[in-house]
Amino acid sequence: MLDTIVCIGDSLTQHGNDVSKCGWVSQLSNAYIRRMDVVNRGFSGFTSRWVLPLMSEVLSASQPKPRILTILLGSNDSLLPAHPRHVPIDEFEANIRGMVATVAELSPETKVILITPPSLGEKLYATWDKDMLRTFEIVKAYADVVRSIASELSLPCADLWTAVETKTKEIGGELDGYDSFSYDGVHLSAGGNDLLFEVLMQTIKNDHPELHSSSIPLVVPYHKEIDAAIADGKAVAEAVHR
């Protein structure tokens, strides 16, 4: 049985398996093929308030326990206070801390990686949501909380917010460059998924190099190794096992 990586979050994670947009979770699965299974536990439209009660169930259902667990939330929590799904920032912080604590209690061997929500391209977002239910500054505050928790708890942080901001400033243009990473100002396009995958893999390499895909051997040998083993007289059942 392969070890697992579990990705928890909202639509930014659920849509991470959208191959038409080069989904970052699908890219992660490809990077770890025959090394670890990648499980998508993204829930479109969810907030940290709704995900927190699911954490113990997600962990209990994951067998074996995940080696890595990513948490990407904040884009829905940061909806304006008038919206029914808005989660005040203090509660958001408590919820993320609660998720980390649940992992520490139920699966202490699991490495948690926090991911910041991407920055909001307001001009692009305005073309999709005339009511402007999110603002750049409010989403930024929630991303800041994620970074702060990661720093305080000595957890790796895949800082998608900063990565997008850095790239958009280089690109510019009518929509300030955000259209290179998002199709509506919130959700990731192919470019945004590529960027998140890149940032996440670099974070794993920096903080948990032993869990980077390049450090993990295939769970069964490469086919040429099997050919060689059979040529040396090993039975097939023996050759296909390390």
Secondary structure, DSSP 8 states (H G I E B T S, - for coil): --EEEEEEESHHHHGGG-GGGT-HHHHHHHHTTTTEEEEEEE-TT--HHHHGGGHHHHHHH-SS--SEEEEE--TTTTS-TTSTT---HHHHHHHHHHHHHHHHHH-TT-EEEEE------HHHHHTT-TT----HHHHHHHHHHHHHHHHHTT--EE-HHHHHHHHHHHH-STTTTGGGTBSSSSSB-HHHHHHHHHHHHHHHHHH-GGGSGGGS--SS--HHHHHHHHHTT--HHHHT--
